[in-house]
Amino acid sequence: GGQITGVCLSQLDSPPTTSPTSSGGLDVYYPDYKTAWEKAACVNTRPMPSGRPVYSTMLACCKGAYAGQMSGYCLTQLEAPPTTSPTSSDATADFWYPDYDTDWPGAGCLNSLPLPFLPGGRLTYTTNEACCIAAYGGQVSRACLCSMASPPAGCPTMSPTQSPTPQPTLSPTSPPTMSPTQ
């Protein structure tokens, strides 16, 4: 038989526990409600308190739980936190959004950063075309569609032709013949 009380095992440097334990962080993130909201961030530490919303990434957690956080503390805790200005002049998002800062007849969709709105502040689209169709579908000028990298047929070209077009003849052509010529 074995010792029922477990006294012997309890004397070990690292005694076994009655439930399995894991090391490292969780594979999910949750908001840290124990910290004041303006100084709080998302964590993946064990054990996770019950009843917390769960997110697959820290960014998703920050956007979901701390979207209005004026201090931006949650976002500063990301492995690669966003900066207040673009890191390069050609910074682009992986989605498209309507350009509400341009008059509607000439507006199009953008994917440039930084965004002129907060996350969730306006609809976004996976492609430029989807954005143009949804946001500027009734645009008579077709400015949005025609500003795409590969505009649809019927849009004016942005570059001139390489050579001039031929001039019309000055005199009319001969009348057609009625029978084949020999």
Buried (B, 14 or more C-beta within 10 A) or exposed (E): EEEEEEEEEEEEEEEEEEEEEEEEEBEBBBBBEEEEBEEBBBBBEEEBEEEBEBBEEBBBBBBBBBEEBEEBBBBEBBEEEBEEEEEEEEEEEEBBBBBEEEEBEEBBBBBBBEBEEEEEEEEBBEEBBBBBBEBBEEBEEBBBBBBBEEBEEEBEEEEEEEEEEEEEEEEEEEEEEEEEEE
